[in-house]
Amino acid sequence: MKAVWQGRVAQTTAKLGDHAPMATVCCNSCRTCVQTNLLGIALAGLAAAGMAVARVGRRLFARTSSR
């Protein structure tokens, strides 16, 4: 049983070894895309938070100025 298992692992390793160089290129490309997406999401979150703070500030300023 052990010989069959080792033989299958060797076959799988040989198959996946052919794709190893492509995985490195893909991960490097995806890393750039992920960083860009995360920065975009972070900036959108900051903009949304800024808009919320401005909205609350306007409401508070409108209440105090109308008194």
N, C-alpha and C positions, 0 to 999 in steps of 0.2 A: 504494500500500500504506500509506503514511504517513497519508493522509487517512482511510482506513478505520480504522486503529488509533486515531487521535486521536478519531474519532467514537465508537468503542466506549468509550474511556476517559471521554469526556464523558458518555455515557449511564450508565455505572457510577457516576461521581461524583454525578450527579444522583439516582440511586436511593439511594445510601448517604447522601447529604446529608439525605434525609428522616428517616433514623433517628439522626442525630447527637445531637439533644437527648435521646433515650431512652438512648443509651449513657452520657451523663454521669450521669444519674440512677442507672442500674444500677451504674456503677462506684463511685459514692458509697455506695450501699447495700452492695455487696459488700465494700468496704473495711472497713466496720464489722463485718461478719460474719467476715471474715478475721482482723481484729485480735482479736475475741472468741475465735475458735477457736484462734489462736496462743497467746493468754494462757492458755486452758484447757489446752492441750497442755503449755505450759511449767510450769504449776502442777502438773499430773499428773506430769510428769517430776521435779519437785522433791520431790513427795510420795513417789514411788517410790524416789528416791535416799535420802531420809530414812529410809524403811522399811528399805532395804538396809543403811544405816549402823547403824541400831538393831539389826538382826538380827545383824550382825557383832559389834557391841559386846556383845550378850547372850552370844554364843558365847564370846568372849574372856573376858568376866567370869565365865562359868560354869566355864571351864577353870581360871582362876587361883584361884577360890574353892574348887574341889574339891580342890586340892593340899594 
